[in-house]
Amino acid sequence: MTTHKLAIYDMDRTITHLPTWTPFLIAAARTLAPWRLALLPVAGLAGLAYTARLIDRARLKQWTQAMLLGRSLRADDAARVADDFAARVVASGVFAGARAQIEADRAAGYRLVMATASYRFYAGAIAAQLGFDDTIGTETMTGAENAIVARIAGENCYGPVKLRMIEDWMRGQAIGRKTSHIRFYSDHVSDAPVLEWADEAFAVNAHGPLRSLASKRGWTVLDWER
């Protein structure tokens, strides 16, 4: 017996036209400390180090956050820049097909959940403005007065970790897997563990590796970029 219907969405390049982390950093730095924009070339070097596999995604996030937002960010400042950035993304950076599917899932009685490798403190603002019910994402450590520290709390919500974090969230919500029907939407093959686990898997705006895997697995392929 199905008692819970969940529609779980990845965010970057599934819902949004572009990845959001670097644009968020630039927008936040421009608002809070414009002088930090001079550090963008250094952040770019960190990106090259990641591409060369000298550092992992978690380290890349932490370094770029420290460079462009500082090692600690006041909670009220974080909320303000997150809301402002979310408003811009929702206004012009969301695929029309994503909006239509979100509305269709809501109308069909699905609980809308965003599950993203992006930091939850700003991805949650985007999710909220799109009408999502819940957000699962990479968490940050907090300091005095809930200031956001440039350190990941726990693990980066990516690959197999994303599935574990979704399952942890479900347990916290008292949602059983056997009594749930789950749809999952993603653009990237790194989300294969969640796609395999879902009842309905949707490869959205899929790059080559995911499109190939979707063909083998019989997953539905959607193109929201058109």
ABEGO torsion letter per residue (X at the ends): XBABBBBBBBABGAABABBAAAAAAAAAAAAABAAAAAAAAAAAAAAAAAAAGABBAAAAAAAAAAAAAEABBBAAAAAAAAAAAAAAAAAAABBAAAAAAAAAAAAAGBBBBBBBABBAAAAAAAAAAAGBABBBBBBBBBBBGGBBBBBBBEBBBBEAAAAAAAAAAAAAAGBBAAABBBBBBBABAAAAAAAAABABBBBBGBBAAAAAAAAAAGBBBBBAAX
